[in-house]
């Protein structure tokens, strides 16, 4: 992991790091603002979380084809500036006494759509920026950075809200996107304009679906797509229910809840550092299959959480195991996915993947909220855990996962 990938990658990594920390500083910030500043109730807070994801994903559908045939770094800088402007409107409106729930919803949608476009462009940028043999190292560094930000950001963000006010972390997040844009600008060098091949100047309706067509036509990408979307959706759907169970029924304090999810983030650092030596020893296919299977086995353990220190230790142990497996799986998966994609399909495919993931999380969060209302949070968490046990069957089962068929024919 100490291997140098060059000055240009370091600027890219720095831009990623500062925006990741900013994002996690503002974790759940809109919900807190809605509650503390706008007296919003549970229904409004849930609507803000789900609608921001779902509508943002729909708005982002035409962005994949638009990003594909443009230089990626200007797109990334533009999306950073869009997110900066949208987020800064929140503290500005708050100071002027004009902040409303509708504004929070609009900003959530704009930021969600810009996130998807940025992610699509960044994958293509990374593949062009580093050598193929360095992709796993680069993705491992991004994964380690993500988990570091996840561990440190929320406690610092909530502390800032307590000291400065409810919009402090949003302002910090906005500033992080401005710094990210500066870091991407500092990469330097000339980025060639992508060739348009036979694509018309204005995307047709069929072009909007090209990312999904490419995924679903791939015998290995297709099951991996369903696996990752379902795993993330089920894990995220159960997350608010665990908060209700721990903070409500079991009587844990907020600091204990924060500890239960902050400490296990060290597993992400461990996993991201293990990914490369494990891949060198066992191969890409086996690592992805084993880590992907193990990450689906842990969440069921959260069904058995009880009160007191034993319950807290159980949550920490389960989350540590889950996050360590995710820390191994994610960089291997991200590298493999980029290896499968030809340069003229990266942005559209990653955009389709991200849109589906966000929409699935929004839908499953809503469904599991209704399920918990009927059965109770513990049973709903158990159902999510049981369904997760079936997801490893969607992982690639054959060793052609070790190949990089990015030059396979594009489906008609």
DAWO-V568826 format. One record per residue. N is the residue number from 1. RES is the residue in three letters. SS is DSSP state (hx for helix, st for strand, lp for the rest). Layout:
((N,RES,SS) (N,RES,SS))
//
This chain:
((1,UNK,lp) (2,UNK,lp) (3,UNK,lp) (4,UNK,lp) (5,UNK,lp) (6,UNK,lp) (7,UNK,hx) (8,UNK,hx) (9,UNK,hx) (10,UNK,hx) (11,UNK,hx) (12,UNK,hx) (13,UNK,hx) (14,UNK,hx) (15,UNK,hx) (16,UNK,hx) (17,UNK,hx) (18,UNK,hx) (19,UNK,hx) (20,UNK,hx) (21,UNK,hx) (22,UNK,hx) (23,UNK,hx) (24,UNK,hx) (25,UNK,hx) (26,UNK,lp) (27,UNK,lp) (28,UNK,lp) (29,UNK,hx) (30,UNK,hx) (31,UNK,hx) (32,UNK,hx) (33,UNK,hx) (34,UNK,hx) (35,UNK,hx) (36,UNK,hx) (37,UNK,lp) (38,UNK,lp) (39,UNK,lp) (40,UNK,lp) (41,UNK,lp) (42,UNK,hx) (43,UNK,hx) (44,UNK,hx) (45,UNK,hx) (46,UNK,hx) (47,UNK,hx) (48,UNK,hx) (49,UNK,hx) (50,UNK,hx) (51,UNK,hx) (52,UNK,hx) (53,UNK,hx) (54,UNK,hx) (55,UNK,hx) (56,UNK,hx) (57,UNK,hx) (58,UNK,hx) (59,UNK,hx) (60,UNK,lp) (61,UNK,lp) (62,UNK,lp) (63,UNK,hx) (64,UNK,hx) (65,UNK,hx) (66,UNK,hx) (67,UNK,hx) (68,UNK,hx) (69,UNK,lp) (70,UNK,lp) (71,UNK,lp) (72,UNK,hx) (73,UNK,hx) (74,UNK,hx) (75,UNK,hx) (76,UNK,hx) (77,UNK,hx) (78,UNK,hx) (79,UNK,hx) (80,UNK,hx) (81,UNK,hx) (82,UNK,hx) (83,UNK,hx) (84,UNK,hx) (85,UNK,hx) (86,UNK,hx) (87,UNK,hx) (88,UNK,hx) (89,UNK,hx) (90,UNK,hx) (91,UNK,hx) (92,UNK,hx) (93,UNK,hx) (94,UNK,hx) (95,UNK,hx) (96,UNK,lp) (97,UNK,lp) (98,UNK,lp) (99,UNK,lp) (100,UNK,lp) (101,UNK,hx) (102,UNK,hx) (103,UNK,hx) (104,UNK,hx) (105,UNK,hx) (106,UNK,hx) (107,UNK,hx) (108,UNK,hx) (109,UNK,hx) (110,UNK,hx) (111,UNK,hx) (112,UNK,hx) (113,UNK,hx) (114,UNK,hx) (115,UNK,hx) (116,UNK,hx) (117,UNK,hx) (118,UNK,hx) (119,UNK,hx) (120,UNK,hx) (121,UNK,hx) (122,UNK,hx) (123,UNK,hx) (124,UNK,hx) (125,UNK,hx) (126,UNK,hx) (127,UNK,hx) (128,UNK,hx) (129,UNK,hx) (130,UNK,lp) (131,UNK,lp) (132,UNK,hx) (133,UNK,hx) (134,UNK,hx) (135,UNK,hx) (136,UNK,hx) (137,UNK,hx) (138,UNK,hx) (139,UNK,hx) (140,UNK,hx) (141,UNK,hx) (142,UNK,hx) (143,UNK,hx) (144,UNK,hx) (145,UNK,hx) (146,UNK,hx) (147,UNK,hx) (148,UNK,hx) (149,UNK,hx) (150,UNK,hx) (151,UNK,hx) (152,UNK,hx) (153,UNK,hx) (154,UNK,hx) (155,UNK,hx) (156,UNK,hx) (157,UNK,hx) (158,UNK,hx) (159,UNK,hx) (160,UNK,hx) (161,UNK,hx) (162,UNK,hx) (163,UNK,hx) (164,UNK,hx) (165,UNK,lp) (166,UNK,lp) (167,UNK,lp) (168,UNK,hx) (169,UNK,hx) (170,UNK,hx) (171,UNK,hx) (172,UNK,hx) (173,UNK,hx) (174,UNK,hx) (175,UNK,hx) (176,UNK,hx) (177,UNK,hx) (178,UNK,hx) (179,UNK,hx) (180,UNK,hx) (181,UNK,hx) (182,UNK,hx) (183,UNK,hx) (184,UNK,hx) (185,UNK,hx) (186,UNK,lp) (187,UNK,lp) (188,UNK,lp) (189,UNK,lp) (190,UNK,lp) (191,UNK,lp) (192,UNK,lp) (193,UNK,lp) (194,UNK,lp) (195,UNK,lp) (196,UNK,lp) (197,UNK,lp) (198,UNK,lp) (199,UNK,lp) (200,UNK,lp) (201,UNK,lp) (202,UNK,lp) (203,UNK,lp) (204,UNK,lp) (205,UNK,hx) (206,UNK,hx) (207,UNK,hx) (208,UNK,hx) (209,UNK,lp) (210,UNK,hx) (211,UNK,hx) (212,UNK,hx) (213,UNK,hx) (214,UNK,hx) (215,UNK,hx) (216,UNK,hx) (217,UNK,hx) (218,UNK,lp) (219,UNK,lp) (220,UNK,lp) (221,UNK,hx) (222,UNK,hx) (223,UNK,hx) (224,UNK,hx) (225,UNK,hx) (226,UNK,hx) (227,UNK,hx) (228,UNK,hx) (229,UNK,hx) (230,UNK,hx) (231,UNK,hx) (232,UNK,hx) (233,UNK,hx) (234,UNK,hx) (235,UNK,hx) (236,UNK,hx) (237,UNK,hx) (238,UNK,hx) (239,UNK,hx) (240,UNK,hx) (241,UNK,hx) (242,UNK,hx) (243,UNK,hx) (244,UNK,hx) (245,UNK,hx) (246,UNK,hx) (247,UNK,hx) (248,UNK,hx) (249,UNK,hx) (250,UNK,lp) (251,UNK,lp) (252,UNK,lp) (253,UNK,lp) (254,UNK,hx) (255,UNK,hx) (256,UNK,hx) (257,UNK,hx) (258,UNK,hx) (259,UNK,hx) (260,UNK,hx) (261,UNK,hx) (262,UNK,hx) (263,UNK,hx) (264,UNK,hx) (265,UNK,hx) (266,UNK,hx) (267,UNK,hx) (268,UNK,hx) (269,UNK,hx) (270,UNK,hx) (271,UNK,hx) (272,UNK,hx) (273,UNK,hx) (274,UNK,hx) (275,UNK,hx) (276,UNK,hx) (277,UNK,hx) (278,UNK,hx) (279,UNK,hx) (280,UNK,hx) (281,UNK,hx) (282,UNK,hx) (283,UNK,lp) (284,UNK,hx) (285,UNK,hx) (286,UNK,hx) (287,UNK,hx) (288,UNK,hx) (289,UNK,hx) (290,UNK,hx) (291,UNK,hx) (292,UNK,hx) (293,UNK,hx) (294,UNK,hx) (295,UNK,hx) (296,UNK,lp) (297,UNK,lp) (298,UNK,lp) (299,UNK,hx) (300,UNK,hx) (301,UNK,hx) (302,UNK,hx) (303,UNK,hx) (304,UNK,hx) (305,UNK,lp) (306,UNK,lp) (307,UNK,lp) (308,UNK,hx) (309,UNK,hx) (310,UNK,hx) (311,UNK,hx) (312,UNK,hx) (313,UNK,hx) (314,UNK,hx) (315,UNK,hx) (316,UNK,hx) (317,UNK,hx) (318,UNK,hx) (319,UNK,hx) (320,UNK,hx) (321,UNK,hx) (322,UNK,hx) (323,UNK,hx) (324,UNK,hx) (325,UNK,hx) (326,UNK,hx) (327,UNK,hx) (328,UNK,hx) (329,UNK,hx) (330,UNK,hx) (331,UNK,hx) (332,UNK,hx) (333,UNK,hx) (334,UNK,hx) (335,UNK,hx) (336,UNK,hx) (337,UNK,hx) (338,UNK,hx) (339,UNK,hx) (340,UNK,hx) (341,UNK,lp) (342,UNK,lp) (343,UNK,lp) (344,UNK,lp) (345,UNK,lp) (346,UNK,hx) (347,UNK,hx) (348,UNK,hx) (349,UNK,hx) (350,UNK,hx) (351,UNK,hx) (352,UNK,hx) (353,UNK,hx) (354,UNK,hx) (355,UNK,hx) (356,UNK,hx) (357,UNK,hx) (358,UNK,hx) (359,UNK,hx) (360,UNK,hx) (361,UNK,hx) (362,UNK,hx) (363,UNK,hx) (364,UNK,hx) (365,UNK,hx) (366,UNK,hx) (367,UNK,hx) (368,UNK,hx) (369,UNK,hx) (370,UNK,hx) (371,UNK,hx) (372,UNK,hx) (373,UNK,hx) (374,UNK,hx) (375,UNK,hx) (376,UNK,lp) (377,UNK,hx) (378,UNK,hx) (379,UNK,hx) (380,UNK,hx) (381,UNK,hx) (382,UNK,hx) (383,UNK,hx) (384,UNK,hx) (385,UNK,hx) (386,UNK,hx) (387,UNK,hx) (388,UNK,hx) (389,UNK,lp) (390,UNK,lp) (391,UNK,hx) (392,UNK,hx) (393,UNK,hx) (394,UNK,hx) (395,UNK,lp) (396,UNK,lp) (397,UNK,lp) (398,UNK,lp) (399,UNK,hx) (400,UNK,hx) (401,UNK,hx) (402,UNK,hx) (403,UNK,lp) (404,UNK,lp) (405,UNK,lp) (406,UNK,lp) (407,UNK,lp) (408,UNK,lp) (409,UNK,lp) (410,UNK,lp) (411,UNK,lp) (412,UNK,lp))
//
